[in-house]
Amino acid sequence: MRTLFWLLALFALAVGVALAAGYNDGYVLIVLPPWRIDLSLNFFIVLLVGGFILGHILLRAIAATLRLPRAVREYRLRKRREKGSRALRGAVQQLFEGRYGHSLKNAAMAYATGEEPALAALVAARAAHFLRDAAREEEWLKHAAEHDAEAHAARRMTEAELHVDARRFDEALQALGALKEDSGRRIAALRLALRAHRGLGQWDDVLRVARQLEKHRALTHDAAAPLKQRAHLENLGRREGDAGALAAYWAAIPAEERRATRLADAAARALIAAGDGALAQRIIEHQVEDEWDSTLAERYADCRGGDVLARISRAEKWLEQHHEDARLLLALGRLCREQQLWGKAQSYFEASLAVQPNQDAYAELASLFVQLDRNEEANQAYRNAAALCVRPSPSG
C-alpha cells in the first residue's frame, strides 16, 4: 500500500512538472564573447539538475576510491578479529571439555590475532598446566603479565590456582599477596589461601582463613569444624612438653571450638604429659559433663596430683548414669588403687572385665595382685590378658 501511494505521488509530480514546463516560455542567455548561447529555461533546469546529480555521483566515486585502501585494511582487521574470536571461544570450550592440546593451539591463535590477549594467554597457561608442560605454562603466564593492565586480578588468581595444584604453596601465597591491595572480598582467593596454608603446615593461618570463610558463609559450620579441629590438634602437638604454652593456647581457643571431644582429649593428654594434671582434670570434667565420652573418662585416672578422693567421688557420680561403661570402671579402679583402696580397686577392675574383657583391665588387676603378694591370681590375670591377643587362625 505504501509503495502504491509513492508511485501515485511520483506520477502526480511528473504531471505537475510537465504542465508547468509547458506554460514556461522563459529562456536563459549565456554570453561569452564572441559566443552567445540561448537556452530555454526548462532545458537549463534539466541541465542544472543533471549536472548536479552527475557531479554528486562523480565526487562519491572519487571518495570511495580514496577510501578503498582503508576499507581493505578494516575488512582484513575485521576478518582477523572474527578469526581470533572464534579461536578464543573454541579454546575456552575445549578447555572445559578437557581437550587441552586443542585448547592450547586455539588460545595461541587467538593471542596471535590480538583478540583479548590477556584472556587468551591465561587460557593457554591453564591448558599447558593440565598438559603438565611447565615450560609453556611459564611462558604463557609471562605473556599474560605483559597485558597486566587488562587482567591483573585474573592473572594472579590463575597463578595462585596453578601453583596450589602443583603444590608450589609459597609461590601461590605470593600471587595471592599481590591481590590484597584490591578492594572487595575474594572468597576464591581465601579458599586458595586455605589450601596453601594447609600444604605449608601454617596452622594459625589455617584457623584464621577458615574462620573468615565461615563468617562469610563460604564454608558451612560442618565443613569448617574439621579444619579448625585439625589446626588446633597440630598446634597442641607443637607445644607438647610446655605446660604453660599448652594452657595459654587452650585458654585462647573459643568456647565453641573447645567442644570437640577429640580436641579435649588431645589437650588433656598433652597437659598430663607436661605435668599439668589439674588443668587436664578440669578439661575432662567439663567435656564429659557436656558430652559423654568413654575415652576421656578413662583418661581421668591419668591426671596426677590434686584431691584423688574428690575425683573418685565425681567419677562415681558419672557411674550412676553410665554404669556399664568399661572404661569408666577401669578409671575408677586406677583411682582407687592410687588411693590404696585395694578392695574397691579390685571390684572396679573386675566389674570392667565383666562388662567387656580387655587387656588393660587384666593388666591392672594383675599389677594389683602383685602389690598384694597374690602371685597365683596375678599370673592368672596375666594369662587372661595374653589370651586376648591370640587370634584364631583362618580355617582351611
N, C-alpha and C positions, 0 to 999 in steps of 0.2 A: 504493500500500500504506500509506503513511504517512497519507494522507487518511482511508482506511477505519479505521485504528486510532484516529484522533482522533474520528471520528464515533461509533464504538463507546464510546469513553471518555465522550463527551458524553452519549450515551443512558444509560449506566450511572449517570452523575452525576445526571441528571434523575430517573431511577427512585429513586435513593437519597434525593434531596431530597423527592420526593413521599411516599415511605414514612415518612420522618422527620416530615414535616409532618402526616401522618395520625395519628400517635401523639402529637402535641404538643397538649396541652389548655391550655397556658398562655395568659394574656391580659395586656394592658397597660392600666393605668388612668391616665388623664390628667385631673387635677383643676385647673381654673382657675375659682375661684368667680366667678359662681354656676354655672359649667358643669362637666359631668363627662362624660368620654368613655371608653367601654370598647372596646378593640380586641383582637382575637385576636393572639396573639404572631406567628403566621405572616403575618398581614396587615401587622403593624407592621414585620416584617423586610422584606417586599416593598416597603413604602413607603420604608423607610430606604435600601434598595439603589437603588430607583428614583430617589429624591431625590438620592442621591449622584451617580448617573450623570447625571441631568439638570443638576445644578449644575456637574459637571465639563464637560459639553458647553457650558453657558452661559458659563462662565469662558473656555474655549478660544475660543469665538466672539468674546467681548469682546477677548481678547488679539490674535486675528487681525485684528480690525477696527482696533485701535490700531496694529498693525504694518504696516497696509496702505500708508500713505504712504512708510514706509521701504522696504518691499518694492518699491514702484513705482520709487523712486529707484535702488535696487540693480539692478532689471531694466533700467532705461534706461542706467545706467552700464555694465552688462554688455554690452548691445547695442552701446553706443558703443565699448567696448573691442574687441569682436569685429569691428566695422566697421574700426576703426583697425588691428587686427592683420592683417586681410585686405588692407587698403590697403598696409601696410608690406611684407608678403610679396610683393604684386604689384609694388611699387616696386623691390624688390631683384631679383626675377626679370626685370623689364623692363629694369633697368639692365644686367644681364648679356646680355640679348637685343639690346641696342643701341637699344631703343625709349625714348630719353631723354626725350622730351616726356611720354609716359605715365608714365614713372617719376617725373619731377618732380611731376606732378599728384598721383599717389598718395602720394608722400612728404609733400607738403604737407597732404594729407587726414589722413594718419597723425599728423603733427605737431599738427594742429588738434584731434584727438581726445585728445591727450595720451598716445598709445601709443609708448613708447620715444622720447621727443622728441629726445634726443641723436643716436640712430642715424638717425632719420628725417631730421633736419637734415643729417647727413653724406651720406646717400644723395641728398638733394635738391641738395646742393652739388656732388657728383660729376656728377649729371645735368646741372645748369646749366653746369658746366665743359665737358662734352662737347658741349653745345649752343653753346658759345662765347658764353655770356651772362655776362659778367664781373660785371655789377651784381647779378644774382640769386645768382651764386656767392658773392660777398662777403656778401650779405645772409644767406644760409643758414649761412655759416661763423660769422657773428655770433650767429645763433640757437643754433648748436652750442656756442659759447662760454658762452652763458647756462646751459648744463647741463654745465659743465666737470667737475663732481664725478663725473658718471656715466661720462664717456668722455674723460678728458683725453688719454691716450696716443693713442687713436683719432683725436681731433681734430687733434693735432699731426702725426701721420703722414699724415693726409689732406691737411692744409695743405701739408706738405712735398712730397708727391707731385704735387699740383696745381700748385704753384709751379715744380717742376722741369719738369713737362710744358709749362708756359707760358714756360720759360726765365727765370723770376724766381729766379735762383740764390741771390742774397743773402737773399731772404725765406725760401727753402727752408732755408737753413742756420740762420736764426734760429729757425724752427719746430723743427728738429732739435735745436738747442741747448737748447731747453726740456725735451727728453727726457733729458738727461744726468744729471739728478738721480735718475731712476728706476733702480732696480737691475735687473740682468739684461742679457743680451746681446741686442741688437736687430739681427739680420742685415739685415732690410729697411731699417732706418734707415741702416746702413752703406752699403748699395747706393745709396740715395738720396743720401747724402753724397758718395759717389764721383762720381756723375753731376754733382752741383752743383759740386764742386771742379774737375772737368774743364771744365765750362762757364765757370768763372771763371779758368781757367788757373792754379790753385793747385797746382802740380805736386808740391811737397813733401807737401802733404796727400793728393794722389792716391796717392803712394807709400805713405804711412802707412796709408791706408784699404785699399788693395789688399793690403798685407801682412797686415793684420788679417783681411780676408775669406779670404785664402788660408790663414791659420793656423787659422781656424775652419771650414775646408773648405766655405765658401760660394762660393769660386771655385777652379776647378781650376788646376793649375800652368800648363797650356797657355793658359787664359783670362787668368790674371794676368800672364804674361810680357809680352805686347804692351803692356799698360797700364803696367807698370813701365818697359819699354824706352822708350815714348813719353815718360814723365815724365823719365827720365834724359836723353833727347835734348833735350828742351825746357830742362832745367836747364843742360846743357852749352852750349846756344845762348845762354842769358842770361849766361854767363860768358866769352863769346868775347873775345879780346884780353887777358885777365887770366890769365897763365900760372900764377900762384900759386893763384888760386881754382880753376882747372881741375884742377891737381894735387891740391889738397885734396879737391875733390869726387870725383875718381876714386878716391882712397885710401879715401874713406868708403863707396863702393859695395861691397856684399857680393860676395865672390868668385863666388858662384853666379850673380849677376846680371851680372857682367862678361863672361860667356862669349858673349854675343850679338855676332856679327860686326859687325852694323850699328852697335852701340854703340861697339865698339872702334874702328871706322873713323871715327866722328864724333869720338870723343875724340882720336884721333891727328891728324885733320885740324885740329881746333881748337888743339891744342897746337903743331903745326907753324906755324900762322898766328900764334900768340902768341910763338913763338920758343923753345919748349922742345922741340927735336928729340930730345933724349936720352930723355925720358920717352916721347915718341911712339914712338921706336925700340923701347923695352922693351915697350910695349904691343903693337906689331905682332909682335915676335918671339914673345912669349908666346902671342898669339892664333893665329898661323898654325901654330905647332908643336902647338897643341892641336886646331885645326880649320882646315884649309887654306882660304884664300880668295884668289883672284887679285887682287881689288881692293886688299886690304891689301898683298899682295906688290908691286904696282905703287907704292903709296904709300910703300913702304920707301925708295925713292930720294929722296923729298922731305924726309927727315929730315936737316937740315943740321948740320954740326959733328961732332965725335967722330972715331972711327977709321974712315975710309972703307974702308980695306983689310979691316978686320975685318968690315965689313958685306958687302963683296963676297964674302969667304970664306964667310960664313953663307948668303948668297943662292945661292952656287954649290952648297952642300950641299943646299939646297932643290931646286935644279935637277936633282939626281940622281934625285929621286923625281917631279918634275913637269917633265920635260924638254921637253914640248910645250905649256907654258903661255906664251902670247904675252905676257901682261902681266909675268910674271916676267922673261922675256928682255928686255923693254923696260926694266924697272927696272935690270937688270944693265948694260945699255948706258948708261943715265944715270949710274950709279955709276962705271963705268969712264971715262966722259967727264969726270966731276967730278975723277977722279984723274989725268986726262990720259993714260989708257991708250987711245990713239986706235984702235989696231988691234983691241983686244978690244971696244971700244965699237961699232965698225963691224960686227964679226962678230955681236955680240948683236942689234943693230938689224936686220940682215939676216935673222938666224935668226927673230926675232919676226915679220918680214914673211913669211917662208916658211911659218910656221905659220898666220898669219892676217893678211892685209893690213889695215892700219889707218892712219888719218891721223896719229896721234901718232907712230908709228914712222917714217913717211916724213918728218914734220916734224923729228924728232930727227936723222935721218940727213942731211937737207938742211942743218940747222944745223951738224952736224959737218963736212960737206964745205966749208961756207963758212969755218969756222975753219981748215981745212987748205988754203984757196985752191983748192979743186977746184970751180970755179964751174959748169962744164958738168954735172957729176954732181949738184951741188946743185940746179940748175934742173930736171933730170930728176926728182929726188926731189920737188920742189915740184909739178911737173906730175902726178906719180903721186898725190900727196895730193889735189890738186884733182879728179882724175878720180874719186876715190872719192865725191865729193859729187854727182856727176852721177847723176841718176835717169832711167832710160828713160821716155819719155812713153808713156802707155797707147795701145795700138793701136786704130785706129778700127774 
